[in-house]
Amino acid sequence: MTTDAIVHVIDDDDAVRDSLAFLLSSADHVVQTYDSADAFLSKLPQVQSGCIITDVRMPGLSGIDLLRRVKEIGILLSVIVITGHGDIPLAVEAMKSGASDFIEKPIDDEVMLAAVRKALNRQEADVQLAAERQAIDIRIQSLSTRERQVLDGLVAGHANKIIAFNLGISPRTVEIYRANVMTKMQADSLSELVRMALVAGVLISTR
């Protein structure tokens, strides 16, 4: 996990915030605390990595409201929701909205630490995937129109002669475009090219 990852603890209860900050700091996590969702959101432009721990019930914006806001903004932060015994329906709603986990009060230290480790690992994986997707998108944008058509045909599983027939060009010409695609996409094999296309969200047609 990244060494600069910060665990953002959001709770209107001073005792809960202090307790979680002590627990997480003791486990060598960097912690920042906030007494409301609005207080956290005001600092969001400076947030680069880490995860969020938030109570589901707070004055002003609730934990679910915060979760949705973070998702709308597109910040890649995993969110752990803290719930009371009567908040299971809210916890389910939070999970449906993208929370990585929910933990009931009273909070078990080991359960919380395990959830934070999982959330930070997930956040790091999401960041790496986003960076890979961006790099692949740039490579796809470098393809000519015909090269992109050949890429689509390859990803769909079509043989060179089928691609050639569909595009009205010769199989030899398809081979040339295919070589160009492999070079520009920095793919060493067809399977790697297909994986890249899937990461980038290229739609596959089996027609």
Secondary structure, DSSP 8 states (H G I E B T S, - for coil): --TT-EEEEE-S-HHHHHHHHHHHHHTT-EEEEESSHHHHHHHGGG--SEEEEEES--SSS-HHHHHHHHHHHT---EEEEEE-GGGHHHHHHHHHTT-SEEEESS--HHHHHHHHHHHHHHHHHHHHHHHHHHHHHHHHHTS-HHHHHHHHHHHTT--HHHHHHHHTS-HHHHHHHHHHHHHHHT-SSHHHHHHHHHHHT------
